[in-house]
Amino acid sequence: MPLNPLSPTLRHVTVPGAAPAAGGERRMAYWDWPAQQTAAVPHVVICVHGLSRQGRDFDALATALSARSRVLAVDVAGRGHSDWLADPMQYQVPTYAADLVALVLQVREESPNAVIDWVGTSMGGLIGMGVVAQKGMNIRRLVLNDVGPSIQWESLLRIGTYLGLNPSFESEQAATDYLASISTGFGPHTPEQWLALSRPMLREREGRWWLHYDPALAVPFKALTEAKGDEAAAKAGEAAIWSFYDAIKSPTLLLRGAQSDLLSRETAARMAIRGPKAQCVEFEGVGHAPTLVAADQIEAVKNFVWAR
């Protein structure tokens, strides 16, 4: 049971496809924030995090949105409280998209007339493009947080310097300091905000603090970065993502950190004139990616998904 009206409940959905490392049926975890006001037409916002993050990244946004909307903040496979995968090469967007389709279908079964919106940060936005573009998903509105079909190579190399290292720390504060050091693109945060963002990322075992995710999720990521020389494959992959983007019919909001090293202004400009013609909002003093903790970032999302 929730500790208070603004605490989420941890739930799971059984998902098909890639096998879990522990055997049996595989489950994906999500945090369920109930709407504080009942509505004739339920409004559900599905929030999906970035590559090495987890669903509690959305606590501040979910707290604000839950005044009128149910918020489901997902732990993508291999992260948070979701099962790890037996085959590391399955840690890729097609697996994640299939998992999220299962969640959308569950929501539809629970609330057939619900209006569903999507907020995706970085990897969560790529997953969103793959899901929202599918016929029958009927996602009303899409928020892409600092991600697009074209991704800057330098950003991938930066992420590759720490992804999958599996460090451990002697204290929660040491772990928080480390996470802050590799997340400077998030922009300015108070010590309390860094701690709130970091605590769900950590697991205490035998007096040490460890990161929440399966280190093996770095395997396909490293295979991607090591294949840089295969320009044909890279162009084909980017073209495929653009095709998903161009197929999106839902109104789309694109958030961008003004100093982002992953989403260029050029890509954002292209996204504004093709496909769903995304409305772009930039946040100064922020790189990759806005955490949706600051009041102006929350307000941008809230105004968009609450619009009729």
Secondary structure, 3 states (H helix, E strand, C coil): CCCCCCCCEEEEEEECCCCECCCCCEEEEEEEECCCCCCCCCEEEEEECCCCCCHHHHHHHHHHHCCCCEEEEEECCCCCCCCCECCHHHCCHHHHHHHHHHHHHHHHHHCCCCEEEEEEECHHHHHHHHHHCCCCCCEEEEEEECCCCCCCHHHHHHHHCCCCCCCEECCHHHHHHHHHHCCHHHCCCCHHHHHHHHHHHEEEECCEEEECCCHHHHHHHHHHHHCCCCHHHHHHHHHHHHHHHHHCCCCEEEEEECCCCCCCHHHHHHHCCCCCCCEEEEECCCCCCCCCCCHHHHHHHHHHHCCC
